[in-house]
Each structure stands twice: as structure tokens, then as C-alpha cells.
Amino acid sequence: MPSTAKAPDRQARLFRNGRNQAVRIPRELEMPGDRVRIYKEGKRVVLEPIVQRSRLVEVLARWKPIPDPFPDVDEGLLPLEDVES
């Protein structure tokens, strides 16, 4: 959960980067990752870091094997009958 404590105000200089306006973010206000979501709230411009979600393959690779054998889900069921169409 984000901290609700207000950081001390800082000033930063705006500059041009090609046709875009840019601002250099001070080190103590750096955000994780390399992408942000940007939007306006009234006269404020808000930057939010986009947190990269782990891919399923990466998550599964971190899991340890389950020591229990996989249960026989067919045990106790009647045999299947061939259905002719």
C-alpha cells in the first residue's frame, strides 16, 4: 500500500526533448521499471509506475515440485461406453 506521508516539496526544471516537454525526476523520487502511466487531474500531471506482472511461465518456474502423487481421478468410475453417431 502506498505511503500516505507527504514527501518534502522539490523543484525540478522543465526542458525540451525534441517536440516533447520533459522533467528530470530527482533520485529520491525515482520509480521502479521503465514505463509510467501519465494523466491529468485538473491542473496536476500524475505519473504512476507501471508494475510489470510476472508471466505465468516465470511464476511456475519458481514453484517447488509437489511431493504428493497426483490422484487417480478415474478411480471408481464405470468404464466409458463407445457412442456411435
Disulfide bonds with the S-S distance in Angstrom:
none
